[in-house]
Amino acid sequence: MRLVRIIFILLIVAVPLLASAEKAKTIDELAKMFDSSQCKNCHADIYAQWEKSHHSRPFLGVSGGMMLIPVVKASAFKVKDPKEATLKTFPCFKCHLPQAVTHAEDSVAVEVTQALFAFSDEKATDDAKKAAKAKVAKLQITCLVCHNEKAITHKLVEGKPEKGIIYGSKNVDNHPGGKIKKSVIMSQAIFCGQCHGTGPNFEFDYPVQCATLYGSYQHNYLSNGGLQSCQECHMKKVNGKSDHLISPNFDDKAQTSALLSKNINLDVQTLGYQWLRKAGALTPMVVVNTKITHNAGHRIPDG
């Protein structure tokens, strides 16, 4: 009986340790956990598209800049020292690094904040800034994030994503990278809406109002007769396969300009006249009416 009691106590102690061991404590551990580099062995074209996409650099933004620095260092997170950072004080993780919310310890938030602070330190050397940027660049929304971690939304009905399973648009048993199961949301707008349009984030210690793109898509585009999904507009087929660049790529200014020119319309009407305030004093005047409309499925700009 005593032996059974000892075993029971050991199990109680061991389970939390096992649970915590599954979570990443460092940026390197989290990056390794969701490393998808093996995918390019068979999907070279798609992987190359993804490497140029914003999903491959969710913390760097446009032109390689560290876009979260102003947000973290200003006032949004109220973090004066990197050691104060936690997953709860880093609401950007919810979309810019969703795997961190469920698979990382608070120490990852501390390490990210330390790198952001180091990069923006005016006294830091170029090598120090380069090292900080390289560390943050390891944090990516990889293939496994979309095709496993975020592949199921209705978890009470369908269960949580299975470890080692790849989710796609159809079932494939003989996939070399692991069995593929069909995700009912993979081609639906709700899949993108998990990050692109979560609206007010009140669950964090410092709530923030963020992108509401998915709400705009539902309440304005669909309600006015729109029929296309996010994927149909942003992942058009290239050689029969969905484009994983997921345009626009704001680093490609020519492509972005062409896309905006195609979808945004500017109508300007002017009326020129002279105002006779008093005899002999004609003052030139102009009235300008400007109307901007667009054909996108959501408000512009948004995230």
Residue pairs with C-beta under 8 A, 6 or more apart in sequence:
20 105
22 103
23 103
23 104
23 105
24 30
24 32
24 33
24 100
24 103
24 104
24 105
24 108
25 104
25 105
25 107
25 108
26 107
26 108
26 111
27 108
27 111
27 112
27 115
27 135
27 136
27 138
27 139
28 138
30 99
30 100
30 103
30 104
30 108
30 139
31 138
31 139
31 140
33 99
33 103
34 99
34 103
34 140
34 142
34 144
34 145
34 149
35 142
35 144
36 142
36 143
36 144
38 177
39 46
39 47
39 143
39 177
40 47
40 48
42 176
42 177
45 238
45 239
45 241
46 241
46 244
47 143
47 244
49 238
49 243
49 244
49 245
50 56
50 143
50 244
50 245
52 245
52 249
52 251
52 252
53 244
53 245
53 246
53 249
54 61
54 246
54 249
54 250
55 140
55 141
55 142
55 146
55 246
56 140
56 141
57 64
57 137
57 140
58 95
58 96
58 97
58 139
58 140
58 141
59 66
59 67
59 68
59 96
59 97
59 112
59 136
59 137
59 139
60 66
60 67
60 133
60 136
60 137
61 67
61 68
62 250
62 251
63 251
64 133
66 116
66 119
66 120
66 133
66 136
68 92
68 96
68 116
69 116
69 119
69 120
71 77
71 92
72 79
72 113
72 116
72 117
73 116
73 117
73 120
76 206
76 208
77 85
77 89
77 90
77 91
77 206
78 89
78 206
79 85
79 89
79 113
82 110
82 113
82 114
82 117
83 110
85 106
85 109
85 110
85 112
85 113
86 106
86 109
86 110
86 205
87 93
87 100
87 101
87 104
87 105
87 106
87 108
87 109
88 204
88 205
89 109
89 204
89 205
89 206
90 100
90 109
90 112
90 113
91 201
91 204
91 206
91 207
91 208
91 210
93 100
93 101
93 104
93 109
94 101
94 195
94 198
94 201
94 204
95 195
95 196
95 198
95 210
95 211
95 303
96 141
97 139
97 141
98 141
98 145
98 149
98 150
98 194
98 195
99 145
99 149
100 108
100 109
100 139
102 149
103 149
111 135
112 136
112 139
114 132
115 132
115 133
115 135
115 136
116 132
116 136
118 124
118 128
118 129
118 131
118 132
119 129
119 132
119 133
119 136
121 128
121 129
124 132
147 166
147 167
147 168
147 183
148 161
148 165
148 166
148 167
149 161
150 191
150 194
150 195
151 161
151 167
151 183
151 185
151 186
151 191
152 158
152 159
152 160
152 161
152 167
152 183
152 185
153 185
153 190
153 191
153 194
158 184
161 167
162 181
164 178
164 179
165 178
165 179
165 180
165 181
166 175
166 177
166 178
166 179
166 180
166 181
167 180
167 181
167 182
167 183
167 186
168 180
168 181
168 182
168 183
168 186
169 182
169 183
169 186
169 187
170 180
170 182
171 180
171 181
171 182
172 179
172 180
173 179
173 180
183 191
185 191
187 229
187 231
188 229
188 231
189 214
189 217
189 229
189 230
189 231
190 214
191 230
191 231
192 214
192 230
192 231
192 234
193 213
193 214
193 217
193 230
196 211
196 213
196 214
196 230
196 302
196 303
197 211
197 212
197 213
197 214
197 215
197 216
197 217
197 298
197 302
198 210
198 211
198 214
199 209
199 210
199 211
199 212
199 215
200 207
200 208
200 209
200 210
201 207
201 208
201 209
201 210
210 303
211 302
211 303
212 299
212 302
213 298
213 299
213 302
213 303
214 298
216 298
216 299
216 302
217 226
217 230
217 297
217 298
220 298
220 299
221 296
221 297
221 298
226 297
228 297
230 297
231 242
233 296
233 297
234 246
234 247
235 242
235 243
235 244
235 246
236 242
236 243
237 243
247 255
247 259
248 255
248 256
248 259
248 260
249 255
249 256
250 256
260 300
262 295
263 294
263 295
263 296
263 300
264 292
264 293
264 294
264 295
264 296
264 300
265 292
265 293
265 294
265 295
266 290
266 291
266 292
267 290
267 291
267 292
267 293
268 288
268 289
268 290
268 291
269 288
269 289
270 286
270 287
270 288
270 289
271 286
271 287
272 284
272 285
272 286
273 285
273 286
273 287
274 282
274 283
274 284
274 285
275 282
275 283
275 284
275 285
276 282
276 283
277 283
294 300
